[in-house]
Amino acid sequence: MIHFSCDRCKRVLDADETRYLVRVEVTMPLEPLDGDDPEDDRDHLAEIHNMLERLSDEEAASLSEDAGRLLRFDLCRECYKKFIQFPVGREPAEQFGFSEN
């Protein structure tokens, strides 16, 4: 039998208890270069291949780490409520109101 526990508070979840699955995908967006023309006839795959060939093993490992990760967490109801309120783990900064002088 599979047992689940909350990844935040470590409490063991009963089989009939509601469990929330949170998936977080962390990626590094790849922005197009300013000079790239979408109609360009360059062989992009060959260029990527050449760049990867020039990388050292250490640089290649670092590149794969920077590419992104998919994280998965099981949460109990209480931890889910806290996560939904503050998904990045902290309360938002207090906003100051300035008078119009």
N, C-alpha and C positions, 0 to 999 in steps of 0.2 A: 504494500500500500504506500502511496506517495504522501509524504508529509510536507506541508508548507509552513514557512515562518516569515514574518514581516522582516524585510531587509533593512528597515529603518530602526524599529524598536526591538527586534529579535524575538518577539512574542510568537509562540507556536500557534498556528491558526487551526481551528477545528475543521473537520471535513465539511460540515454544513455551514460554516461561516463564510460570509462574503469576502472575497479576495480580489484585490485590484492589481492588474498588471500594467506597469508603466514601462514604456519603451522610449528610450532617448537615443536619437541618432545625432552624432556629432560629426560634422563634415567641414572641410575647408573649401569654401566656394571658389571655383575657378572662373575668374572674370576674363572675358576676351581682351586681347591686347588692343590698344587704340588703333594700330595700323592694320589690323586684320580685316580683310575684305571677304565677306561671305561667299563671293563668287570666285575667289582665288583658286587657281588650278594646282596648287602645291599638293604634294603627297604628305599629308599630315602624319599618317602612320609611319612612314619612313623617317620623318623628323623625330617623332617620339622614340622610335627604335634607336636612332643614332644618339639621342640624349641619354637614354637608359644605358647604352653600351659604354658611354663615357663616365658614368657614375661609379664610384668606388663601392665596395660592399657596405661600408659604414654609411655612406650617403644614401644608398638604396634602402637600407633598414630604417633610417631616419625618415625617408620619404614615405614609406609604407605606414609608419607610426603617425605621421601627420595627415594621412589621407582621411582618417576618421574612424569612428567606432560606433558600434550599436550596443547599447547597454539595456539591460532588462532587470526590473525590480518588482518583487511582490510586496504589496502593502496591505496592512489591515485597514479597516474603515477609518479609524482615528488618524492614522498617519497619512492616508489618502486625502482627508480633509485638509490637513496641514500642508500637504504637497500642493494641492490645487490653489490654496490661498497664496503660497509663496513658492512657486516652482523652482526658483534659483537658490532657495535656501535662506533668504533673508527678507525682512520686511522692506517695502520701498521707502526711500528717504522721504522725510517730511517735507512737504511743499510749503514754501513761504509765500505769503501774499504781500505784495508791495502796493502802497497807495499811489494814486496818480497825482503827483504834486505838480 
